[in-house]
Amino acid sequence: MLETEFFPEARISYAENLLSGGEREGASQTAIVFRREDGVRRELSWQELRSQVSGMAAFLQAHGVESGDVVAAWMPNIPETVVTMLAANSIGAVFTSTSPDFGVAGVLDRFGQVNPRFLVMADGYVYGGKQHRRLPDLAAVLDGLPSVEQVVVVPELGDEPPESERVTGWDAAVNSGAMIEPSRDAFSTPAFILYSSGTTGKPKCIVHSGPGVLLKQITEHQLHCDVRPGDRVFYYTTCGWMMWNWLVTMLASGATIVLYDGSPFSPAKDSMWRLAEDEGVSLFGTSAKFIDASRKFGVVPGADFDLSRLRTITSTGSPLSAEGFDYVYRQIKPDVHLASISGGTDLCGCFVLGDPTRPVYAGEIQGPALGTAAGVWDDEGRSLRDRPGERGELVCTRAFPSMPVGFANDPDKQRYRSAYFSDFPGVWAHGDFASWTTHGGVVIHGRSDATLNAGGVRIGTAEIYRQVELLEEVEESLAVGQEWDDDTRIVLFVRLAGLELSEDLDRRIRSHIRQHTSPRHVPAKILAVSDLPRTRSGKLAELAVTDVIHGRPVRNTEGLANPESLEQFRDLDELSGD
């Protein structure tokens, strides 16, 4: 797989393909709609987008940025971030981004590994009803990034940037008036650097090619998700998650992308569904956690909003439960295509996802992605395709276009090989615990590295969460394995809806798990906590909690959205007894 070369003679521009999306028959005149939590709304036409990209590209060139140089964006999910990405790609530079909620340490952990020559940042962002300013941190960021020669500041909050020859305002950068034709590069030319969540050390810097990502994502958009010119596509994401890249590539299909920046539950619990009505969203992208939260909040989008243009809902981030499927079809829209999807930053796309030509079954992902030889193998490397329900490793046995070019600072590809090819030589092991279904679908049972091995039996954490969170008293849960008596026992942490963990609730949780999974899934300990740690893309940080309860350091708390939540797991007396 590592020696495969795709289209070695081709010369393709990712940016050119996206910018020409507006010329597709049926495309609207609007390329980007931006909505902010506090009510700010802006639109960018295709002509305005092309003009700003060309101006920014000329500005980058005028300041010495060349092919292969890194352009970094510390930015909210706003149109200026899209412009920066396409401008960098237009001149052959490598684009990388992270969201502004990362502090100085988180920014340096990422950008410090790739030595950007150019930095674009916003003066701040809005979240949870508050304005968060970032200019006070600029000096510390630049001290840690000596490679940065020039900074462009976007006035998202209207603050004045510091006076410096190294600092330029956004308007001055994009209004140069110059026209730049996008450069066409070889298929495997580095174009983007994305980052793993980084909760067990510094994040991996995963280098992708523009054409590889383009080909993979267009396939997913147009064939798996039925995206058409003129559609309006929304995905709740930040610029630090690969789903942002996935959303932006929708431009190549002639779709209008709807960007949102802020809390998904502000100013109201149903704000995202109101946005879907207001903007006529045809594909609504979200997380399993958001769907479950909407269900628990009692939100009824189908009754409260006009969702007549909505054809597809995609869900990712964690496995979507059968109850989540039921909620979507009962309370949101009965004829929508609900596509649970799963992949990752590693491939900037999906291994398994939706299929608009086949039935949807609750709790299942419909099938493998076109162009990927995805499968499920047991520990001996045997395919489980004909053994539905048996759990194993999600693998890919053939090369696919969006395989990473490599990792940054990994010239001999040793880290790259170790990350994906150490379990089964020559075969990509993705790190997900999965099984086939009798319908040819796939169920993801959680991450392999977070899979519990209690009593010699492998148990996916998602199987426990799916059942525990059916109980009204349980807001969310997290399960880890604790080393105990030369074995591993399951410890379940629950965040409750304002209640204490009574003996009765403890008993009902255990009974429900036993009845709907197996006796082996029943935790040895159930403990109530006030919060559970999550990565900034919303995934539970099981490995961080595992390290804490075993007295090991958590090596990169900057990868967490709420690192303070880890403190309550330290020195828990309840974990020292039987």
Number of C-alpha atoms within 10 A of each C-alpha: 15 17 6 11 12 16 13 9 8 12 14 20 22 26 29 18 18 21 21 15 23 25 15 15 11 13 21 19 15 20 28 25 21 17 20 18 23 17 8 10 12 13 15 17 16 23 14 14 21 23 20 26 29 28 23 31 31 25 20 23 16 10 12 13 23 17 19 16 20 26 30 29 28 24 28 28 24 24 21 23 22 20 22 26 26 29 29 33 29 27 26 27 27 27 26 27 31 23 22 26 22 19 13 18 16 22 21 20 20 23 25 16 16 21 18 23 22 23 25 22 26 27 25 24 24 20 17 14 12 11 12 15 17 21 18 12 12 16 12 13 19 17 11 18 20 12 16 19 17 21 22 21 24 24 17 17 15 10 15 12 18 15 8 9 9 12 16 18 16 18 15 12 19 23 16 16 14 14 15 18 12 23 17 19 22 17 24 22 22 24 30 26 27 28 23 20 23 20 20 17 16 20 19 23 24 21 25 28 24 24 28 25 25 26 16 23 23 19 18 23 19 14 17 19 22 19 23 21 21 23 24 28 28 28 23 22 27 25 24 26 22 22 23 19 24 21 22 24 26 28 26 24 23 30 29 31 25 27 26 25 21 22 19 20 15 15 15 11 16 19 15 23 23 17 16 24 19 12 17 19 25 25 27 21 21 21 24 21 20 19 20 22 17 20 17 15 11 12 18 18 21 17 11 14 16 15 22 14 16 22 19 23 23 20 25 23 20 20 25 26 25 14 17 23 21 16 20 23 16 14 16 21 21 13 12 19 24 28 25 32 27 23 18 17 22 23 22 25 25 22 23 25 26 31 23 16 11 11 11 19 15 17 20 26 26 27 23 21 23 18 15 19 15 20 22 24 23 14 11 9 15 10 15 19 16 11 13 15 15 15 22 25 25 25 27 21 15 15 19 20 23 24 23 24 22 23 21 17 12 11 10 10 15 12 16 20 17 10 16 19 19 13 19 15 12 16 18 25 23 22 18 22 26 25 26 25 20 11 14 15 20 26 25 26 24 20 20 20 12 22 22 23 18 18 11 9 11 16 21 24 25 24 19 24 21 23 19 24 21 17 15 10 18 21 18 22 24 20 26 25 25 21 14 13 7 6 12 17 22 24 19 21 22 24 21 20 12 10 11 13 18 10 9 8 15 14 12 14 22 18 15 17 21 17 13 14 15 12 12 17 23 21 21 16 18 21 17 17 16 12 18 22 21 20 19 20 20 19 18 20 22 21 16 24 26 20 18 17 20 15 11 11 13 18 14 19 22 24 25 25 17 15 18 12 16 19 11 14 19 14 13 11 8 10 18 9 7 7
